[in-house]
Amino acid sequence: MIQSLLVYIGVSLILFFLGWHLNRRESQLKLLKPDAELPFWSWEIVVSIIVVTLMMGLRFQTGSDYDMYLKQFQHVRETGEFARVDLEIGFYWITRLFAASGLHFAFYFGFWGLIQAFALYFGLRHHKHLLPWVGMILILGPYGFNYLTFMRQWTISMMLVAMIPLIEQRKFIPYFLLTLLAITIHKSAWLLIVFYFLPFIKVNPKSPKVLLIIFVACVILGIWPIWFRLLGFVPDFLDFIGYHKYGHHLVDVIHGQFRNIGWGPLHLISLLSSFIFIYFYPQVKSYFKSDKLLPIFFLLAFVGTCYENIMMNTHHSMLRPVEYLYIFIVIMIAYCVTYLIATKQYLKATVCCLIPCSYTIIDIIKVSASEVSQQSLFYHFIF
């Protein structure tokens, strides 16, 4: 437990400091030249990418899917093929390249961490004010364990962050080509085409009331999702989008056998984290009124949290598509904290940061104290 806390808190603080130092340097530069901007290859960003790469590469049996990916890597090294027949061609060739190289599997996992960090920081290179908070909230927040688990989907999720300017500029062709590339990593990446059209919906609230009503309605509907019985087509839909191994589980859900996610501190933290970015959005939008990407970030985050909560008690497979949108919830919380600090609302900023960042810490303490330990949550080193 102590080792995991040290790693997660340590990495988050390092990423925070590097993001803070980079933003501070750029702010000082803008005092002299208002249009000046530090380059993407600033040393703070390079070191941040290295830190994430090392964290992802040096882990062992951390994340629920880690063993699966490791076994597939070893099987490719031994036989030249995946043990599973449904893994995508792009992912296969990257895996085969690393397997054939003879490099330790740490380089393989580190490579995916490198791609993820590169795409995230590249996507936020013009939003350096968010970087101190994004890294911290990603590691310590409600979706840190997801990030460590779903390697392929989070790679595409980070790619999507870098692709957001293509949505804002209505450049469908390059966006579509990048989506095709993403599909070779995970078949479900075709959902990125749907995400391209979501921001055409304009959300310009002067008050968060309507948004909060929609969010609360999704939470209530998700508690006892009897409406799911109307969705008999969902198993076939899951087959189509690449989650065919989960489709048969939903037959029970359609017939009323729901999950019952508890209302403990972790669930409440997730709900409060979403409440924070929804409640402050009108103020954040007014403050960052020249930020053309903010409305897109918000809409994707809002759709993500509403979908997550309305599907909460169906089946865990129904939450897999929303993995692509969790990063935008992280980004929106970072916007809120940045806004509150900029407007000198320091107590609110502290609360809005501590709420999501308490998630991983509480989860580790909870798991370590339970009789059935979820070891994949803990950070183990390869040595």
N, C-alpha and C positions, 0 to 999 in steps of 0.2 A: 504493500500500500504506500509506504513512504517513498519508495523509488518512483512509483507512478506519479504521486503528487509533485515530487521534485522535478520530474521531466516535464509534465504538462504545465505546471506553473512556471517553471524555468523557461521553457520555450516561449510561452505566451508573453512573459515579461521581456525577453530578448526581442521578440518581434515588436512589442509595444515601443521599447526604447529606440529601436532602429527606425520605426515609422515616425516616432516623435522627433527624432534628430533630423531626419530627412525633411519633414514638414517645416521644422524650425529654420533650417538652412534655406529652404525655398521662400519662406515668408520674409526672411531678411533680404534675400535677393530681390524680391518684388518691391521692397521699399525703395530700392535704387532704380529698378527697371520693372514697372508694373506688369509688362507682358512677358517677362523672363520666366523660364521654367527649367528646373534641373532635369537632366536627361534620364531616361529609363535606366541606363546602366550606371546610375549613381551607386557608390560603394555600399550604401545602406540597403538598397534593393538587392544587390548581388549577395551580400552577406545573409539577408533574409531568406533568399532562395536556397542558399547553401544550408542554412539551419533547418529549413523544412525538409530538404533532401536528406540530410543526415538523420533527422527524426524518423522519416518514413523508411529509410534504408536500414537503419540499425535496429529496428524493432524486430521482435520475434514472437509469433503467436499473439499479436495484438490486433484486434479487430476480428469480428466473427468470420469473415471470409478469408482471413489470412491463410489458414491451413489449406483451403481449397486452391487458392492461387499458387501456393508453394508446391502442392502435389501436382498440379498441372504443369508447373515449370519443370519439376523433376521428371515427370513422365515424358515431356517433350525432349528433355536432355537424353533420356534413355532410349526412347523409341522414335522420336521425330514427330510424334503426333500427340494431340491432347487425349486425355482419358475421356473427356466429354466431347460429344460430337457437335454441340450446338454453340461453341464459342466462335466468335467472328474472325474473319480472315485477317484483318489488320492487326488485331490483338494476337492472333496466332503467329504472324510473321515477326512481330516485335519480340514475342516470347521465344520463338525459335532462334532469332538472331542472338539474343542474350544466352540462351541455352548452348548454342553452338560455340560461343566465344570462350566458354570455360570459366567465365567470371563467377564469383560467388553470388548467390541469389540476392545478397544485400544490394548489389549494384542494380539488379532488376527492379526491386521495390523502390530503391532510391531514384531510379529513372522516372517512375510514375510520379513520385513526389516532386521531382524537378519539373516535369511538364505541368503539373497542377499549379505549383507555386509561380512558375514563369507566366502561365496564362492569367492567373489572378492578378499578379502585380502589373503585368502588361495592360490588362483591362482597366486597372485603376491608376495608371501612370499619370493621368491628368487630375486625379482625385487624391492627392497625397495627404490631404487633411484627414482622410478616412483610414489610412494605413495603420496608425497606432492602435486603432480599436478593432479593425477587421481581424488581424492576426490573433489578438487576445480573445475575442468573442468566438472565433472559429474553433480554437483549441479548447477553451474552457466552457463554451456555451452548450446549448441543448443538442447541437448537431455535431459535436466533436467526435463522438463514437461512430456516427454514421460516416464521417469523413475518413476515419481509420478503417472502416469496414468495406464500403462499396467503392473499390478502387477505380473500376472502369467508369462508373456513372459520375463519380466526382471529378474525374479527369475531364469528362465532357461538360460537366457543370462549370468548371473553371474556364473551359473554352468558351462557353456561352457568355461568361462575363466579358471576355475579350471581343465577342461578336456583337455586343449590344450597340456599339456605334453604327454597325451596318443596319440595324433595325431603325435607329433614329434617322439615318440618312437614306432610308428606303432603298438600300442596295441588296435586292433580293438574290441576284445571281451569285455574287461571292458568298453570301450567307448560305445559299442552297448548296454550293460546292463544299463549303466547310461542314455542312450537315451530312453530306454524303461521306466525307472523311470520318466524321464522328460515328456514323452507322457501322463502319468497319471495326469500331472498338466495342460498341454495344448497339444491338439492333434497335433498341427502344429509342435511340437518339433521333429517330424520325419525328419524335414529339417536338423537336426544336422548330420544325416547320409551323406547328400550331402556335408555339410561343412567339414566332415572328409576327403573327397577326393579332395577338392579344393587345399589344400597346396601341392599336388603332382605337381601342376603347378609351375615351377621354375621361379622366377622373380629376375634377377640379373642385374639391369640396372647400367651402369656407368654414365648415365645422366638421368634426370627425363623427358626429352622431350617426349619420346614415351608414358609414363604413363600420362603425362599432356594432350597430344593429345587425348588419349582415354577418359580421364575424360571430357575434353571440348566437345568432340563429343557426349558424353552421355547427357551433359547439353543442347546442341543445339537440339538433337533429342527429349529431354523431353519437350522443349518449345511448340512444336506443334506435338504431337505424332500421326500423321496420320497413321504411321506404325502399330498402335495398332489394326487397322481394320483387320489385317491378323491373329489376335490371337483369333479367334472365340471359341477356346477350353478352354479359360481361366476360364469362369464361372464354367465349370465342374471340372477344376483343383482346383479351390478354394473350391468347395464342397469336393474334395478328401483330401485336406490338413487341413480341419477343419475350413474354413472360409465360410461355405455355406450360411450364412445369408447375405453375401455381393455379391454373384455371380450375382444375378439379376440386381444389379446396373450397372454391366459392359456391359449390353446389349446396354445401351445408349452410353457408351464410344466407344464400337465397331462400333457404327453408327456415330461416329464423335462428340459427345457431350463431350468436354473435359473441365477440370478445367482450371483456369487461375491464377496460383499462382503469386502474385505480386513480383516485384523486389525491395522491400523496404530494409531497413537496416538489418532486421532479416534474410532474404533470402541471402543477400550478406555475412553476417557473417558466415552462414552455408557453403557457397561456399568457402570463404576464409579459413575457418578452414580445409576443405578438401584439398585445394590448399597447405596449409602449410605442412601437413604431406606427401603429395605426392612429393612436390618440394624438401624437405630435406631428403627424404628416402635414396637416394644413400649415402649421407654423414653420416646419422645416422647408416646405415648398415655397413659402413666402420669403424665407431667408435666403434660400439658394435659388432664387427665381431665374437666374441665367443658366442654371444647370439643366441642359437638355436631356441628360440621361436619367436624372432623378425620377421623373414620372414613369419611365420604363422599369427602373429598379423597383419602384414601389408596387406597380401593378403586378409584376411577377411575384414579388414577396407576398402581396395580399392574396393573390390566387393560390399561392402555395400554402399559406397558413389556413385559408378557408377549406381548401381541399383536404389537407391533413386532418383537420378536426372533424369534418363531416364524414370522413372515412375511418376515423380512429378505431371504432369498435367493429369493423367489418372483418377484414383479414389483413395480415401484415403485407401481403403481396400487393394490395391496393394502394399502399403507401410508396411502393417503389418508384412509380413515375414522378412523384413529387420530389425525389432526391435531387432532381435537376434545379429545383427552385429554392432549396434551403439556403444556399449561399446568399441569395438576395435578401432573406430575412436578416442574416448577419450584417450585410451591407447597410440595410435600412436602420438597424439599431445603431450602427456606427455613425450614420448621419444624425440621429437623434442626440447622441452623446456629444458629437462635434458642435451641433447647434446650441445645445444647452451650455456648453463651456464658452462658446463664442459670445453668448448673451449673458454670461456671468451668473447662470443659474446652477451654481456648483453643487448644491445639495441634490437637486434633481438629477444632474449628470452622474453623480456618484451612485445614486440609487439605481438609475437606469443601466449603469455598467455592472454593478454588483449583482443585480438580479440574474441576468443570463450567465455571468461568469461564475456563479456559485454552483451551477448545474453539475459540471464534471467532478468538482470537489466533493459535493454531497453524494453523487453517484458512487464514487470510489469508496467513500466511508461506508455507505449503505451496503455495497456488495461485499466489502471486507468483513462486515459484521454479520452477514447472513450465513446460514448454514450451507447453502448451495452457492458457491462462489463462481461468478462469471469471470473466469480468468482472462478471457479475451479483452476485457476492459482494461486490465492492468498492462502497464508498459514493461515488456521484457526485452533485454538487450540480446543480440545474437551471440555475444561472448559471455 
